Amino acid sequence: MEKRELVCVACPLGCPITVEFDADGKVSSVTGNTCKRGDAYARTEVTNPTRMLTTTVKVEGGKSYVVPVKSANPIPKGMMFECMEVINKASIKAPVNIGDVVIENILGTGVDIIATNYAE
Ligand code: SF4
């Protein structure tokens, strides 16, 4: 039986998790997690791994050069590089408030890139 060992990143405890697959490659069991979040993390990680994206975006017309931003939700891990390319070319006009949408629905992922700080 195929299996994968993971470390849960859903909280700082970092539980070691074992995911076992049946002959069809479907998840047959998840063990080692201390809570339900670990189960959900492990199933997502082996089927469609996602990550939160945090970076900065250029600010135009203000005192700040950049503002920190993050994805409002996790995005597919395989799209991180493409998303970074879009974000690196983007800019937002000052003033910027926390929660402002800097890029809507980045690359059709359904996830917005939002400001996590103020910028004037
Ligand atoms: S399984 Fe639960 S308790 Fe363990 S690291 Fe993941 S979220 Fe934290």
Backbone and ligand atoms as CSV (ligand in chain L), in Angstrom:
chain,resi,resn,atom,element,x,y,z
A,1,MET,N,N,0.856,-1.203,0.000
A,1,MET,CA,C,0.000,0.000,0.000
A,1,MET,C,C,0.887,1.247,0.000
A,2,GLU,N,N,0.560,2.174,-0.910
A,2,GLU,CA,C,1.370,3.392,-0.986
A,2,GLU,C,C,1.006,4.330,0.155
A,3,LYS,N,N,2.017,5.043,0.665
A,3,LYS,CA,C,1.698,6.030,1.695
A,3,LYS,C,C,2.619,7.231,1.605
A,4,ARG,N,N,2.160,8.335,2.191
A,4,ARG,CA,C,2.981,9.550,2.228
A,4,ARG,C,C,3.019,10.085,3.643
A,5,GLU,N,N,4.213,10.534,4.042
A,5,GLU,CA,C,4.376,11.137,5.367
A,5,GLU,C,C,4.389,12.652,5.178
A,6,LEU,N,N,3.594,13.345,5.988
A,6,LEU,CA,C,3.517,14.810,5.905
A,6,LEU,C,C,3.686,15.389,7.300
A,7,VAL,N,N,4.005,16.665,7.355
A,7,VAL,CA,C,3.942,17.395,8.618
A,7,VAL,C,C,2.852,18.438,8.451
A,8,CYS,N,N,1.859,18.403,9.326
A,8,CYS,CA,C,0.743,19.343,9.213
A,8,CYS,C,C,1.238,20.769,9.475
A,9,VAL,N,N,0.854,21.691,8.607
A,9,VAL,CA,C,1.261,23.093,8.783
A,9,VAL,C,C,0.067,23.977,9.149
A,10,ALA,N,N,-1.047,23.327,9.517
A,10,ALA,CA,C,-2.249,24.106,9.818
A,10,ALA,C,C,-2.174,24.809,11.175
A,11,CYS,N,N,-1.241,24.388,12.047
A,11,CYS,CA,C,-1.011,25.128,13.293
A,11,CYS,C,C,0.418,24.828,13.739
A,12,PRO,N,N,0.941,25.577,14.723
A,12,PRO,CA,C,2.362,25.428,15.085
A,12,PRO,C,C,2.738,24.069,15.697
A,13,LEU,N,N,1.768,23.255,16.073
A,13,LEU,CA,C,2.070,21.948,16.673
A,13,LEU,C,C,2.818,21.031,15.709
A,14,GLY,N,N,2.511,21.125,14.427
A,14,GLY,CA,C,3.234,20.352,13.399
A,14,GLY,C,C,3.128,18.850,13.566
A,15,CYS,N,N,1.927,18.329,13.690
A,15,CYS,CA,C,1.737,16.879,13.863
A,15,CYS,C,C,2.240,16.105,12.635
A,16,PRO,N,N,2.954,14.985,12.853
A,16,PRO,CA,C,3.323,14.123,11.731
A,16,PRO,C,C,2.104,13.321,11.281
A,17,ILE,N,N,1.813,13.337,10.004
A,17,ILE,CA,C,0.612,12.682,9.475
A,17,ILE,C,C,1.007,11.655,8.419
A,18,THR,N,N,0.356,10.516,8.469
A,18,THR,CA,C,0.556,9.492,7.450
A,18,THR,C,C,-0.723,9.361,6.628
A,19,VAL,N,N,-0.574,9.462,5.310
A,19,VAL,CA,C,-1.712,9.292,4.404
A,19,VAL,C,C,-1.493,7.994,3.633
A,20,GLU,N,N,-2.474,7.108,3.665
A,20,GLU,CA,C,-2.377,5.859,2.913
A,20,GLU,C,C,-3.363,5.888,1.751
A,21,PHE,N,N,-2.938,5.266,0.637
A,21,PHE,CA,C,-3.749,5.257,-0.587
A,21,PHE,C,C,-4.152,3.822,-0.924
A,22,ASP,N,N,-5.335,3.679,-1.521
A,22,ASP,CA,C,-5.729,2.352,-1.995
A,22,ASP,C,C,-5.139,2.112,-3.391
A,23,ALA,N,N,-5.466,0.983,-3.982
A,23,ALA,CA,C,-4.874,0.607,-5.278
A,23,ALA,C,C,-5.233,1.600,-6.381
A,24,ASP,N,N,-6.361,2.317,-6.235
A,24,ASP,CA,C,-6.768,3.308,-7.244
A,24,ASP,C,C,-6.117,4.669,-7.023
A,25,GLY,N,N,-5.290,4.763,-5.991
A,25,GLY,CA,C,-4.639,6.044,-5.704
A,25,GLY,C,C,-5.492,6.980,-4.878
A,26,LYS,N,N,-6.634,6.482,-4.391
A,26,LYS,CA,C,-7.484,7.327,-3.546
A,26,LYS,C,C,-7.035,7.219,-2.089
A,27,VAL,N,N,-7.253,8.284,-1.325
A,27,VAL,CA,C,-6.870,8.284,0.088
A,27,VAL,C,C,-7.721,7.264,0.833
A,28,SER,N,N,-7.050,6.307,1.503
A,28,SER,CA,C,-7.807,5.303,2.254
A,28,SER,C,C,-7.777,5.595,3.752
A,29,SER,N,N,-6.710,6.247,4.229
A,29,SER,CA,C,-6.706,6.618,5.645
A,29,SER,C,C,-5.758,7.779,5.899
A,30,VAL,N,N,-6.096,8.551,6.917
A,30,VAL,CA,C,-5.245,9.648,7.391
A,30,VAL,C,C,-5.059,9.426,8.877
A,31,THR,N,N,-3.802,9.284,9.333
A,31,THR,CA,C,-3.548,9.053,10.750
A,31,THR,C,C,-2.433,9.976,11.242
A,32,GLY,N,N,-2.404,10.196,12.538
A,32,GLY,CA,C,-1.354,11.012,13.150
A,32,GLY,C,C,-1.819,12.416,13.454
A,33,ASN,N,N,-2.908,12.844,12.788
A,33,ASN,CA,C,-3.430,14.186,13.043
A,33,ASN,C,C,-4.122,14.223,14.397
A,34,THR,N,N,-3.988,15.380,15.066
A,34,THR,CA,C,-4.608,15.532,16.378
A,34,THR,C,C,-6.016,16.101,16.265
A,35,CYS,N,N,-6.310,16.747,15.128
A,35,CYS,CA,C,-7.633,17.368,14.993
A,35,CYS,C,C,-8.097,17.279,13.540
A,36,LYS,N,N,-9.338,17.710,13.315
A,36,LYS,CA,C,-9.945,17.611,11.983
A,36,LYS,C,C,-9.221,18.470,10.950
A,37,ARG,N,N,-8.642,19.587,11.409
A,37,ARG,CA,C,-7.933,20.462,10.456
A,37,ARG,C,C,-6.773,19.710,9.814
A,38,GLY,N,N,-6.138,18.854,10.596
A,38,GLY,CA,C,-5.025,18.064,10.064
A,38,GLY,C,C,-5.497,17.088,9.004
A,39,ASP,N,N,-6.649,16.504,9.219
A,39,ASP,CA,C,-7.219,15.583,8.236
A,39,ASP,C,C,-7.490,16.336,6.928
A,40,ALA,N,N,-8.114,17.499,7.038
A,40,ALA,CA,C,-8.433,18.292,5.846
A,40,ALA,C,C,-7.151,18.746,5.152
A,41,TYR,N,N,-6.169,19.189,5.949
A,41,TYR,CA,C,-4.894,19.630,5.354
A,41,TYR,C,C,-4.260,18.487,4.562
A,42,ALA,N,N,-4.196,17.304,5.162
A,42,ALA,CA,C,-3.526,16.164,4.522
A,42,ALA,C,C,-4.230,15.770,3.228
A,43,ARG,N,N,-5.549,15.726,3.244
A,43,ARG,CA,C,-6.293,15.334,2.027
A,43,ARG,C,C,-6.084,16.359,0.912
A,44,THR,N,N,-6.086,17.634,1.270
A,44,THR,CA,C,-5.850,18.674,0.253
A,44,THR,C,C,-4.416,18.607,-0.250
A,45,GLU,N,N,-3.479,18.389,0.664
A,45,GLU,CA,C,-2.057,18.404,0.305
A,45,GLU,C,C,-1.708,17.295,-0.698
A,46,VAL,N,N,-2.343,16.152,-0.580
A,46,VAL,CA,C,-2.011,15.054,-1.494
A,46,VAL,C,C,-2.837,15.088,-2.781
A,47,THR,N,N,-3.892,15.894,-2.823
A,47,THR,CA,C,-4.709,15.955,-4.042
A,47,THR,C,C,-4.503,17.284,-4.775
A,48,ASN,N,N,-4.683,18.402,-4.074
A,48,ASN,CA,C,-4.531,19.723,-4.694
A,48,ASN,C,C,-3.825,20.631,-3.706
A,49,PRO,N,N,-2.477,20.523,-3.594
A,49,PRO,CA,C,-1.778,21.311,-2.591
A,49,PRO,C,C,-1.944,22.815,-2.808
A,50,THR,N,N,-2.205,23.523,-1.733
A,50,THR,CA,C,-2.395,24.977,-1.817
A,50,THR,C,C,-1.528,25.661,-0.768
A,51,ARG,N,N,-1.273,26.925,-0.988
A,51,ARG,CA,C,-0.489,27.725,-0.042
A,51,ARG,C,C,-1.014,29.151,-0.010
A,52,MET,N,N,-0.867,29.786,1.145
A,52,MET,CA,C,-1.114,31.223,1.211
A,52,MET,C,C,0.075,31.903,0.544
A,53,LEU,N,N,-0.191,32.985,-0.165
A,53,LEU,CA,C,0.886,33.720,-0.830
A,53,LEU,C,C,1.026,35.066,-0.116
A,54,THR,N,N,2.215,35.395,0.340
A,54,THR,CA,C,2.469,36.704,0.948
A,54,THR,C,C,3.646,37.340,0.239
A,55,THR,N,N,3.493,38.616,-0.090
A,55,THR,CA,C,4.565,39.335,-0.780
A,55,THR,C,C,4.290,40.835,-0.667
A,56,THR,N,N,4.819,41.621,-1.574
A,56,THR,CA,C,4.561,43.068,-1.584
A,56,THR,C,C,4.191,43.500,-2.999
A,57,VAL,N,N,3.509,44.644,-3.068
A,57,VAL,CA,C,3.125,45.222,-4.369
A,57,VAL,C,C,3.575,46.683,-4.383
A,58,LYS,N,N,3.989,47.151,-5.540
A,58,LYS,CA,C,4.429,48.547,-5.693
A,58,LYS,C,C,3.274,49.514,-5.423
A,59,VAL,N,N,3.612,50.624,-4.778
A,59,VAL,CA,C,2.630,51.686,-4.528
A,59,VAL,C,C,3.016,52.889,-5.380
A,60,GLU,N,N,2.007,53.463,-6.041
A,60,GLU,CA,C,2.256,54.642,-6.889
A,60,GLU,C,C,1.684,55.890,-6.239
A,61,GLY,N,N,2.396,56.981,-6.408
A,61,GLY,CA,C,1.873,58.292,-6.027
A,61,GLY,C,C,1.794,58.536,-4.546
A,62,GLY,N,N,2.574,57.819,-3.749
A,62,GLY,CA,C,2.551,58.051,-2.305
A,62,GLY,C,C,3.945,58.076,-1.723
A,63,LYS,N,N,4.012,58.079,-0.383
A,63,LYS,CA,C,5.320,58.079,0.284
A,63,LYS,C,C,5.928,56.688,0.309
A,64,SER,N,N,5.065,55.643,0.341
A,64,SER,CA,C,5.558,54.265,0.422
A,64,SER,C,C,5.881,53.747,-0.968
A,65,TYR,N,N,6.902,52.920,-1.036
A,65,TYR,CA,C,7.249,52.298,-2.329
A,65,TYR,C,C,6.477,51.006,-2.552
A,66,VAL,N,N,6.258,50.279,-1.453
A,66,VAL,CA,C,5.548,48.994,-1.551
A,66,VAL,C,C,4.575,48.839,-0.382
A,67,VAL,N,N,3.605,47.937,-0.548
A,67,VAL,CA,C,2.683,47.595,0.534
A,67,VAL,C,C,2.634,46.068,0.629
A,68,PRO,N,N,2.634,45.501,1.871
A,68,PRO,CA,C,2.516,44.052,1.991
A,68,PRO,C,C,1.132,43.568,1.575
A,69,VAL,N,N,1.104,42.436,0.897
A,69,VAL,CA,C,-0.162,41.857,0.443
A,69,VAL,C,C,-0.159,40.349,0.720
A,70,LYS,N,N,-1.356,39.760,0.676
A,70,LYS,CA,C,-1.454,38.298,0.790
A,70,LYS,C,C,-2.647,37.825,-0.018
A,71,SER,N,N,-2.666,36.531,-0.288
A,71,SER,CA,C,-3.852,35.976,-0.937
A,71,SER,C,C,-4.934,35.858,0.135
A,72,ALA,N,N,-6.167,36.195,-0.235
A,72,ALA,CA,C,-7.264,36.142,0.736
A,72,ALA,C,C,-7.534,34.704,1.171
A,73,ASN,N,N,-7.191,33.742,0.308
A,73,ASN,CA,C,-7.335,32.307,0.588
A,73,ASN,C,C,-6.129,31.602,-0.027
A,74,PRO,N,N,-5.901,30.348,0.343
A,74,PRO,CA,C,-4.778,29.627,-0.276
A,74,PRO,C,C,-4.994,29.480,-1.784
A,75,ILE,N,N,-3.891,29.485,-2.527
A,75,ILE,CA,C,-3.959,29.287,-3.975
A,75,ILE,C,C,-3.220,27.996,-4.323
A,76,PRO,N,N,-3.533,27.392,-5.473
A,76,PRO,CA,C,-2.844,26.150,-5.836
A,76,PRO,C,C,-1.329,26.350,-5.856
A,77,LYS,N,N,-0.629,25.425,-5.211
A,77,LYS,CA,C,0.832,25.531,-5.077
A,77,LYS,C,C,1.507,25.646,-6.449
A,78,GLY,N,N,0.987,24.937,-7.436
A,78,GLY,CA,C,1.574,24.944,-8.768
A,78,GLY,C,C,1.423,26.272,-9.491
A,79,MET,N,N,0.602,27.195,-8.942
A,79,MET,CA,C,0.395,28.485,-9.614
A,79,MET,C,C,1.127,29.627,-8.905
A,80,MET,N,N,1.901,29.306,-7.877
A,80,MET,CA,C,2.571,30.357,-7.094
A,80,MET,C,C,3.472,31.224,-7.966
A,81,PHE,N,N,4.262,30.576,-8.821
A,81,PHE,CA,C,5.228,31.309,-9.630
A,81,PHE,C,C,4.505,32.248,-10.601
A,82,GLU,N,N,3.473,31.732,-11.281
A,82,GLU,CA,C,2.711,32.570,-12.229
A,82,GLU,C,C,2.036,33.734,-11.503
A,83,CYS,N,N,1.505,33.464,-10.325
A,83,CYS,CA,C,0.846,34.531,-9.556
A,83,CYS,C,C,1.870,35.595,-9.158
A,84,MET,N,N,3.069,35.164,-8.770
A,84,MET,CA,C,4.118,36.124,-8.394
A,84,MET,C,C,4.478,37.009,-9.578
A,85,GLU,N,N,4.482,36.442,-10.787
A,85,GLU,CA,C,4.800,37.241,-11.983
A,85,GLU,C,C,3.753,38.338,-12.172
A,86,VAL,N,N,2.484,37.995,-11.971
A,86,VAL,CA,C,1.404,38.982,-12.113
A,86,VAL,C,C,1.551,40.060,-11.036
A,87,ILE,N,N,1.804,39.619,-9.805
A,87,ILE,CA,C,1.910,40.564,-8.685
A,87,ILE,C,C,3.118,41.491,-8.872
A,88,ASN,N,N,4.209,40.957,-9.363
A,88,ASN,CA,C,5.417,41.773,-9.557
A,88,ASN,C,C,5.208,42.871,-10.599
A,89,LYS,N,N,4.279,42.652,-11.526
A,89,LYS,CA,C,4.017,43.664,-12.567
A,89,LYS,C,C,2.924,44.652,-12.123
A,90,ALA,N,N,2.236,44.322,-11.042
A,90,ALA,CA,C,1.099,45.142,-10.612
A,90,ALA,C,C,1.551,46.314,-9.750
A,91,SER,N,N,0.673,47.299,-9.620
A,91,SER,CA,C,0.899,48.396,-8.681
A,91,SER,C,C,-0.461,48.893,-8.218
A,92,ILE,N,N,-0.455,49.614,-7.108
A,92,ILE,CA,C,-1.708,50.162,-6.582
A,92,ILE,C,C,-1.463,51.623,-6.218
A,93,LYS,N,N,-2.483,52.466,-6.439
A,93,LYS,CA,C,-2.340,53.899,-6.151
A,93,LYS,C,C,-2.539,54.164,-4.663
A,94,ALA,N,N,-1.671,55.004,-4.093
A,94,ALA,CA,C,-1.830,55.427,-2.711
A,94,ALA,C,C,-3.049,56.358,-2.627
A,95,PRO,N,N,-3.729,56.418,-1.486
A,95,PRO,CA,C,-3.483,55.655,-0.257
A,95,PRO,C,C,-4.091,54.252,-0.324
A,96,VAL,N,N,-3.471,53.332,0.406
A,96,VAL,CA,C,-3.942,51.946,0.450
A,96,VAL,C,C,-4.393,51.633,1.874
A,97,ASN,N,N,-5.522,50.982,2.005
A,97,ASN,CA,C,-6.014,50.572,3.323
A,97,ASN,C,C,-5.946,49.062,3.474
A,98,ILE,N,N,-5.860,48.613,4.732
A,98,ILE,CA,C,-5.859,47.169,5.004
A,98,ILE,C,C,-7.131,46.555,4.414
A,99,GLY,N,N,-6.970,45.480,3.669
A,99,GLY,CA,C,-8.125,44.788,3.095
A,99,GLY,C,C,-8.457,45.243,1.685
A,100,ASP,N,N,-7.818,46.322,1.207
A,100,ASP,CA,C,-8.061,46.743,-0.185
A,100,ASP,C,C,-7.693,45.611,-1.135
A,101,VAL,N,N,-8.543,45.394,-2.143
A,101,VAL,CA,C,-8.238,44.363,-3.142
A,101,VAL,C,C,-7.245,44.955,-4.139
A,102,VAL,N,N,-6.070,44.353,-4.199
A,102,VAL,CA,C,-5.012,44.836,-5.091
A,102,VAL,C,C,-5.167,44.164,-6.458
A,103,ILE,N,N,-5.444,42.866,-6.469
A,103,ILE,CA,C,-5.712,42.127,-7.705
A,103,ILE,C,C,-6.914,41.221,-7.438
A,104,GLU,N,N,-7.940,41.372,-8.269
A,104,GLU,CA,C,-9.142,40.569,-8.082
A,104,GLU,C,C,-9.002,39.250,-8.849
A,105,ASN,N,N,-9.382,38.141,-8.225
A,105,ASN,CA,C,-9.458,36.834,-8.890
A,105,ASN,C,C,-8.177,36.545,-9.697
A,106,ILE,N,N,-7.057,36.523,-8.996
A,106,ILE,CA,C,-5.778,36.396,-9.712
A,106,ILE,C,C,-5.726,35.117,-10.543
A,107,LEU,N,N,-5.446,35.283,-11.808
A,107,LEU,CA,C,-5.330,34.197,-12.788
A,107,LEU,C,C,-6.510,33.217,-12.746
A,108,GLY,N,N,-7.680,33.751,-12.457
A,108,GLY,CA,C,-8.891,32.926,-12.476
A,108,GLY,C,C,-8.974,31.908,-11.347
A,109,THR,N,N,-8.161,32.116,-10.287
A,109,THR,CA,C,-8.175,31.166,-9.169
A,109,THR,C,C,-9.383,31.369,-8.258
A,110,GLY,N,N,-10.056,32.529,-8.419
A,110,GLY,CA,C,-11.152,32.856,-7.505
A,110,GLY,C,C,-10.648,33.506,-6.230
A,111,VAL,N,N,-9.340,33.744,-6.146
A,111,VAL,CA,C,-8.733,34.310,-4.932
A,111,VAL,C,C,-8.246,35.732,-5.223
A,112,ASP,N,N,-8.600,36.652,-4.316
A,112,ASP,CA,C,-8.127,38.034,-4.446
A,112,ASP,C,C,-6.799,38.213,-3.708
A,113,ILE,N,N,-5.993,39.137,-4.210
A,113,ILE,CA,C,-4.779,39.551,-3.495
A,113,ILE,C,C,-5.134,40.845,-2.774
A,114,ILE,N,N,-4.960,40.836,-1.435
A,114,ILE,CA,C,-5.410,41.991,-0.643
A,114,ILE,C,C,-4.254,42.592,0.161
A,115,ALA,N,N,-4.370,43.891,0.419
A,115,ALA,CA,C,-3.353,44.610,1.197
A,115,ALA,C,C,-3.460,44.211,2.663
A,116,THR,N,N,-2.315,44.044,3.316
A,116,THR,CA,C,-2.331,43.685,4.745
A,116,THR,C,C,-1.802,44.816,5.613
A,117,ASN,N,N,-1.580,45.992,5.004
A,117,ASN,CA,C,-1.139,47.135,5.791
A,117,ASN,C,C,-1.576,48.423,5.087
A,118,TYR,N,N,-1.385,49.540,5.779
A,118,TYR,CA,C,-1.690,50.841,5.182
A,118,TYR,C,C,-0.488,51.317,4.388
A,119,ALA,N,N,-0.739,52.138,3.385
A,119,ALA,CA,C,0.352,52.811,2.672
A,119,ALA,C,C,-0.173,54.148,2.215
A,120,GLU,N,N,0.635,55.200,2.492
A,120,GLU,CA,C,0.195,56.528,2.040
A,120,GLU,C,C,1.097,56.992,0.919
L,1,SF4,S1,S,-3.351,18.076,13.115
L,1,SF4,FE1,FE,-4.393,19.732,14.179
L,1,SF4,S2,S,-3.206,19.985,16.063
L,1,SF4,FE2,FE,-1.902,18.831,14.632
L,1,SF4,S3,S,-0.674,20.417,13.552
L,1,SF4,FE3,FE,-2.513,20.012,12.320
L,1,SF4,S4,S,-3.964,21.593,12.958
L,1,SF4,FE4,FE,-2.390,21.459,14.534
